[in-house]
Amino acid sequence: MAIKKDPAAGTPASGRRAPGRRAGDHGRYGRLSRERVLATALELVDREGLSALSMRRTGAELGVEAMALYRYAAGKDALLDGLVEALYTQLEEQLAASAEAPDWRDELHRIAAATYRVALDHPHVAPLLATRMLAVPLARRPLAVLRDHERILALLKRAGLDEEATVMAFRAVTGWVLGYVLGDLRAMVDNPDEPEPAFRLGLHRMPARELPCLRAAAPTLARPGAPEGLAAGLDALLDRFVPGTGPATG
């Protein structure tokens, strides 16, 4: 006798679940939520890169059909924005885990250092911090992103800058932090299996007469910039906008 199937759940009426993905919002590990969908998308991209991300693939990771995700993310662009949101949420969690610095300048350093750590923890996602800002208008950005903007603007106002100078400094500070992160994430290695540094970087592919400075600097550029470089550049910028407030030197 044929076994009846439950059309809503896609399982036999006997209660034994058939293998495969589910059309509803109960995934392989329980009920879906926006947090679980974004966490799964983040894990997928961390593991396999942005090219692996799709609604179908994220659904498969959760054990559901892609259609089940649309109540949590309207499409791939929404997933990309969700990844940006996830990184800024992690930034907020890192900042909440330690005390806020009493001085506005020290607090900007704390924010910059935490941003650097979070971005380098998720190197495949970090480029979205730049590219999604090119595609998403200010008011449509995730709230975690807007809170970061607000946090930095408030600190610059606390430094005594007027509205115009605050905006200029905001652009300089956020641009420096993001640029520094992306500089550390640039692809540099041409052949990872090559033990000889020059061949590992592919310097033999670069014309020596045309690019002498770049060839000489390439081994240093290939090394991570380190948090100290981030802090030094940030201090130089802040000195430009608020002279006389830099760290004491001895």
FENCORHU-V718245 format. One record per residue. N is the residue number from 1. RES is the residue in one letter. PHI is phi in whole degrees, -180 to 180 (* if undefined). PSI is psi in whole degrees, -180 to 180 (none if undefined). BURIAL is 1 if it has 16 or more other ideal C-beta (glycine too) atoms within 10 Angstrom, else 0. Layout:
n = (N	N)
res = (RES	RES)
phi = (PHI	PHI)
psi = (PSI	PSI)
burial = (BURIAL	BURIAL)
//
This chain:
n = (1	2	3	4	5	6	7	8	9	10	11	12	13	14	15	16	17	18	19	20	21	22	23	24	25	26	27	28	29	30	31	32	33	34	35	36	37	38	39	40	41	42	43	44	45	46	47	48	49	50	51	52	53	54	55	56	57	58	59	60	61	62	63	64	65	66	67	68	69	70	71	72	73	74	75	76	77	78	79	80	81	82	83	84	85	86	87	88	89	90	91	92	93	94	95	96	97	98	99	100	101	102	103	104	105	106	107	108	109	110	111	112	113	114	115	116	117	118	119	120	121	122	123	124	125	126	127	128	129	130	131	132	133	134	135	136	137	138	139	140	141	142	143	144	145	146	147	148	149	150	151	152	153	154	155	156	157	158	159	160	161	162	163	164	165	166	167	168	169	170	171	172	173	174	175	176	177	178	179	180	181	182	183	184	185	186	187	188	189	190	191	192	193	194	195	196	197	198	199	200	201	202	203	204	205	206	207	208	209	210	211	212	213	214	215	216	217	218	219	220	221	222	223	224	225	226	227	228	229	230	231	232	233	234	235	236	237	238	239	240	241	242	243	244	245	246	247	248	249	250)
res = (M	A	I	K	K	D	P	A	A	G	T	P	A	S	G	R	R	A	P	G	R	R	A	G	D	H	G	R	Y	G	R	L	S	R	E	R	V	L	A	T	A	L	E	L	V	D	R	E	G	L	S	A	L	S	M	R	R	T	G	A	E	L	G	V	E	A	M	A	L	Y	R	Y	A	A	G	K	D	A	L	L	D	G	L	V	E	A	L	Y	T	Q	L	E	E	Q	L	A	A	S	A	E	A	P	D	W	R	D	E	L	H	R	I	A	A	A	T	Y	R	V	A	L	D	H	P	H	V	A	P	L	L	A	T	R	M	L	A	V	P	L	A	R	R	P	L	A	V	L	R	D	H	E	R	I	L	A	L	L	K	R	A	G	L	D	E	E	A	T	V	M	A	F	R	A	V	T	G	W	V	L	G	Y	V	L	G	D	L	R	A	M	V	D	N	P	D	E	P	E	P	A	F	R	L	G	L	H	R	M	P	A	R	E	L	P	C	L	R	A	A	A	P	T	L	A	R	P	G	A	P	E	G	L	A	A	G	L	D	A	L	L	D	R	F	V	P	G	T	G	P	A	T	G)
phi = (*	-68	-86	-70	-114	-82	-66	-75	-99	72	-126	-61	-63	-68	96	-83	-80	-76	-68	115	-82	-107	-85	-85	-105	-103	-86	-63	-117	122	-67	-74	-153	-61	-61	-68	-63	-68	-63	-68	-61	-65	-62	-63	-68	-58	-82	-126	94	-64	-64	-82	-78	-159	-62	-63	-69	-64	-61	-62	-63	-90	82	-133	-70	-57	-60	-68	-86	-71	-80	-110	-153	-73	167	-64	-60	-67	-65	-61	-64	-65	-66	-62	-58	-63	-68	-69	-66	-63	-60	-61	-65	-64	-66	-70	-78	-136	-72	-68	-71	-69	-91	-59	-69	-63	-68	-61	-63	-64	-66	-62	-65	-67	-61	-60	-64	-63	-63	-73	-71	-132	-63	-76	-92	-53	-58	-65	-61	-97	-68	-72	-70	-77	-105	-111	-60	-51	-69	-100	-74	-57	-59	-63	-69	-64	-65	-66	-57	-61	-60	-71	-60	-63	-67	-68	-65	-62	-73	99	-78	-79	-59	-66	-67	-61	-66	-61	-67	-59	-63	-66	-67	-67	-66	-65	-62	-66	-63	-65	-60	-66	-62	-70	-97	-60	-70	-124	-81	-88	-140	-65	-87	-87	-75	-75	-54	-64	-76	-60	-85	74	-63	-67	-86	-106	-62	-65	-72	-85	-129	-66	-69	-66	-62	-68	-85	-54	-60	-73	-62	-74	-85	-57	-71	76	-60	-64	-67	-60	-67	-64	-66	-65	-62	-61	-66	-65	-63	-67	-92	-132	-61	82	-115	-71	-65	-67	-117	-129)
psi = (136	143	129	145	145	109	-24	-41	-15	27	155	150	-20	-10	-7	122	131	150	162	179	159	147	-22	-165	24	109	-168	-30	22	-171	141	158	164	-41	-42	-39	-47	-39	-40	-42	-40	-43	-40	-48	-39	-37	-40	-5	166	-29	-21	-13	129	164	-42	-46	-39	-41	-42	-39	-32	-11	29	165	154	-35	-27	-17	-14	-16	-12	-24	127	-9	-171	-39	-39	-34	-42	-45	-34	-34	-40	-45	-42	-40	-41	-31	-41	-37	-46	-39	-41	-42	-37	-20	-11	163	143	137	139	-29	136	-38	-44	-36	-38	-40	-41	-41	-45	-44	-40	-40	-44	-45	-47	-44	-43	-21	-21	68	-28	-25	-29	-39	-25	-23	-25	-51	-36	-27	-22	-23	-22	121	156	-51	-15	2	153	149	-35	-34	-46	-36	-35	-44	-47	-42	-46	-43	-42	-39	-39	-36	-38	-26	-9	11	147	179	-47	-44	-35	-45	-43	-45	-39	-46	-41	-46	-50	-37	-39	-47	-47	-42	-39	-43	-50	-32	-39	-23	-3	141	127	-32	126	-39	97	-19	-5	120	-27	121	-43	-42	-31	-40	-10	31	-25	-15	-8	123	123	-38	-34	-29	50	-40	-42	-42	-41	-36	-17	-46	-37	-40	-28	-17	144	146	-26	152	-28	-38	-38	-46	-40	-44	-38	-42	-41	-41	-47	-34	-32	-37	-34	79	149	9	9	172	146	142	144	none)
burial = (0	0	0	0	0	0	0	0	0	0	0	0	0	0	0	0	0	0	0	0	1	1	1	0	1	0	1	0	0	0	0	1	0	0	0	0	1	1	0	1	1	1	0	1	1	0	0	0	0	0	0	0	1	0	1	0	0	1	1	1	1	1	1	1	1	1	0	1	1	0	0	1	1	0	0	0	0	1	1	1	1	1	1	1	1	1	1	1	1	1	1	1	0	1	1	0	0	0	0	0	0	0	0	1	1	0	1	1	1	1	1	1	1	1	1	1	0	1	1	0	0	1	0	1	1	1	0	1	1	0	0	1	0	0	0	1	0	0	0	0	1	1	0	1	1	0	0	1	0	0	1	1	1	0	1	1	1	0	1	0	1	0	0	0	0	1	0	0	1	1	0	1	1	1	0	1	1	1	0	1	1	0	0	1	0	0	0	0	0	0	0	0	0	0	0	0	0	0	0	1	1	0	1	0	0	0	0	0	0	0	0	0	0	0	1	0	0	1	0	0	0	0	0	0	1	0	0	0	0	1	1	0	1	1	1	0	1	1	0	0	1	1	0	0	0	0	0	0	0	0)
//
